Amino acid sequence: MQKLKMRLPVMVLLAATFLFWGSYDPCKPDGPVLLDSPALADAAVAEGDCSEVNSVFTLRRPASGIKPVVRFVLSGIAGCETIRLSGRIRAENVVRGRYHSSCARLVLVQRDIEGKWVAGTESRMYGAGSFGWTEFLNDYLILPSTVSAEVVLLQSGESGTAQFDSIAAYPVKARAAGPWKMAFAAAWGIMGVVYFRRCRLHTRRLGHLILLNALVILVGVLMPNTWLQQAPGRIHSIMDQFSCAHGSEAPELQKHLVTAGLDIDLVDHVVGTVNRSVGHFLLFGSLSFLVLLSVALERLHPFHYLAVAFDMLLFGGVTEALQYLTPDRTVDVVDLLCNAYGMLAAMVLFSVVRVCWRWCARNRVA
């Protein structure tokens, strides 16, 4: 109970951050609507089995058939900093394709002066399997090399039917930081200073490594997404190669409201989730392993191993909640899952290392 009481202030502030900022829209409209409930006649491209009734699009793909796709060209994007794309998706028996995102999909594609796709502008608004009408929303930062953009509806799964409704796209801009945001940021800063002492990070066996790992995580989640998207071309090239190798997507300004289509088995789910946020998996895995190793070196009570698991989940929630206070960053449930999977992987690895270490020690004594 004493350990729980010590963590209670963080849990209260974490709940307040999610409740308050979870219902707060960090952006506001910044110009005329670019696309609003279009008809099929408004499409620049319509391929495959596509139909539309009252702005409800139905894209069907039989097994081994042509991938249906509908494209709408957006005019008037000059001067836009961010474009918000929203809509509803419904799927019926959509079989996921080769990649995790090969399914019912809604995306805004940015193109350069040569008509090529601009790296780092994909989204995670997709789903597989069968699910009812689900709301999706995504804010796209318009990159400097972008000269044109288009809204794309497609069913890239192996087979099945996808429906799209209430498609809208309009420019937005970030709201100015007000006193409430400054107050929450200051409260979290104070929490960091207080718990650095209360958790005795300055006296831990591996305190420096633990602190360094935690700082890397904090820098990663607090860094504005514009810095990542405007990174040198070499970094984008590495990210694109990783995306192609793992079937995931490049980092992007996102608001992943719903994870749809969990019709896959547990292994596929874990692998697909980790591929989409591998950085969270590795960093939280290494942090968990270092803390567990520190507990073992300090010969603390085995109860502390459970406390480590709780603290890692709590820290994961805190780092994700901090993105509410960061310009153009939003909370993603996939990142939270990857934090948990990284922690579990570290606990398994630590258990194996501990058993092997004890076995070697007994053999040396014998």
C-alpha positions, -999 to 999 in steps of 0.1 A, spaced: 0 0 0 29 23 7 43 17 -28 9 23 -43 4 56 -23 38 68 -36 26 64 -72 -9 77 -66 -1 114 -76 13 102 -109 -17 80 -115 -41 109 -107 -22 133 -130 -21 107 -157 -58 101 -155 -65 139 -156 -42 143 -186 -60 116 -206 -95 128 -196 -88 165 -203 -66 164 -233 -82 133 -248 -113 154 -255 -94 185 -266 -88 191 -303 -53 205 -307 -61 219 -341 -86 244 -356 -99 249 -391 -76 270 -413 -94 275 -446 -122 263 -468 -131 226 -470 -112 207 -497 -135 177 -499 -168 169 -483 -189 138 -490 -179 135 -526 -197 114 -553 -181 89 -576 -185 114 -605 -161 137 -587 -133 111 -587 -102 115 -608 -97 78 -609 -120 48 -602 -107 13 -609 -121 -21 -601 -155 -29 -587 -165 5 -573 -199 19 -567 -215 49 -548 -249 56 -534 -255 89 -515 -218 94 -509 -214 59 -496 -187 41 -516 -186 3 -519 -153 -13 -531 -155 -51 -537 -126 -73 -545 -131 -110 -554 -103 -134 -548 -74 -127 -572 -94 -98 -587 -84 -62 -594 -78 -40 -564 -106 -14 -564 -94 22 -558 -110 56 -559 -89 88 -560 -99 124 -555 -75 152 -564 -75 180 -538 -72 215 -553 -61 246 -533 -36 229 -510 -11 257 -516 -4 274 -483 -18 246 -463 3 234 -434 -18 205 -422 -48 187 -438 -72 167 -417 -88 137 -434 -117 119 -418 -143 94 -427 -161 62 -417 -151 27 -428 -170 -6 -427 -156 -40 -438 -171 -73 -446 -148 -104 -449 -117 -83 -459 -88 -107 -460 -55 -90 -451 -29 -91 -479 9 -94 -478 14 -64 -456 -4 -54 -424 -20 -24 -441 -31 -43 -471 -69 -41 -464 -97 -15 -463 -78 18 -464 -84 55 -463 -53 77 -470 -42 111 -482 -13 108 -506 12 137 -512 31 140 -544 61 160 -555 66 180 -586 74 148 -606 42 131 -594 61 108 -571 47 98 -536 63 118 -508 79 96 -482 66 98 -446 30 107 -454 12 74 -451 -14 68 -423 -28 39 -402 -64 44 -411 -72 9 -422 -88 -23 -410 -94 -60 -419 -119 -87 -412 -155 -77 -406 -165 -46 -385 -192 -20 -384 -190 16 -392 -159 30 -375 -148 66 -373 -112 74 -385 -94 107 -384 -58 117 -393 -39 150 -395 -13 152 -423 15 176 -422 21 189 -457 58 185 -464 79 212 -483 83 190 -514 45 184 -518 29 202 -548 -3 181 -550 -24 157 -529 -52 133 -533 -76 113 -511 -75 76 -518 -101 50 -510 -90 14 -516 -95 -22 -508 -60 -37 -511 -68 -69 -492 -69 -103 -509 -107 -103 -510 -137 -88 -494 -159 -57 -494 -150 -22 -479 -174 7 -476 -165 44 -470 -188 72 -459 -186 109 -447 -152 115 -464 -140 150 -456 -107 168 -460 -99 204 -448 -69 224 -437 -62 229 -400 -35 245 -379 -24 240 -343 -39 260 -316 -17 283 -295 -4 269 -262 -27 282 -235 -24 284 -197 -39 249 -192 -13 233 -214 15 252 -196 0 241 -162 0 205 -172 35 207 -186 48 223 -154 30 197 -133 47 169 -152 81 186 -149 77 188 -111 66 151 -110 98 142 -128 120 160 -103 102 146 -73 102 110 -85 138 111 -95 146 114 -58 117 92 -45 127 63 -69 164 67 -58 176 68 -94 208 85 -82 216 56 -60 207 26 -82 234 2 -93 226 10 -130 211 44 -123 230 62 -151 221 37 -178 184 37 -166 183 75 -166 199 76 -201 174 51 -215 145 70 -199 158 103 -213 160 88 -248 124 77 -246 113 112 -234 132 130 -262 116 107 -287 80 112 -276 85 150 -270 102 158 -303 78 176 -327 69 154 -356 79 182 -380 115 176 -371 112 139 -380 94 145 -413 118 172 -423 148 151 -414 176 146 -440 169 124 -470 192 97 -458 170 92 -427 139 90 -447 156 65 -470 164 42 -441 129 45 -428 114 37 -462 136 6 -465 125 -5 -430 89 0 -440 93 -21 -471 111 -48 -452 86 -52 -425 53 -41 -442 49 -13 -418 45 24 -425 66 55 -421 61 77 -390 35 103 -395 13 128 -378 -16 107 -367 -46 103 -345 -53 66 -344 -87 66 -329 -96 29 -335 -77 -3 -341 -100 -23 -363 -98 -57 -378 -83 -78 -350 -93 -110 -369 -57 -123 -369 -41 -147 -345 -20 -135 -315 14 -140 -331 4 -120 -362 -11 -93 -340 21 -90 -319 44 -90 -349 23 -65 -369 20 -42 -339 58 -43 -331 66 -36 -367 46 -4 -366 63 9 -334 95 -10 -332 113 19 -314 89 18 -285 94 -20 -283 132 -18 -282 135 12 -258 109 0 -233 124 -35 -235 159 -22 -228 146 0 -200 127 -28 -184 157 -51 -186 180 -26 -170 156 -20 -141 152 -57 -136 189 -62 -136 193 -34 -111 168 -51 -88 187 -84 -90 221 -67 -84 207 -49 -53 193 -82 -41 158 -67 -34 127 -87 -25 112 -106 -55 81 -84 -51 101 -56 -68 99 -76 -101 61 -71 -101 66 -34 -91 89 -31 -122 62 -44 -145 37 -19 -130 61 10 -132 69 2 -168 32 3 -178 28 35 -158 58 51 -174 46 40 -208 12 57 -201 30 88 -189 52 91 -220 22 86 -243 1 112 -224 29 137 -227 24 137 -265 -9 156 -258 13 185 -247 37 183 -277 31 202 -310 17 179 -337 20 147 -317 -10 126 -307 -16 94 -286 -15 61 -304 -28 29 -288 -3 9 -308 26 26 -290 11 16 -257 8 -20 -268 45 -19 -280 55 -6 -246 39 -35 -229 52 -61 -254 88 -46 -249 84 -50 -211 72 -86 -215 100 -95 -238 125 -80 -213 110 -100 -185 113 -132 -205 149 -124 -215 158 -115 -179 143 -148 -166 163 -168 -191 195 -149 -183 189 -153 -145 183 -191 -148 215 -195 -170 235 -174 -145 224 -195 -115 231 -227 -134 266 -216 -143 272 -205 -107 261 -239 -93 283 -258 -117 314 -236 -108 308 -244 -71 303 -281 -78 
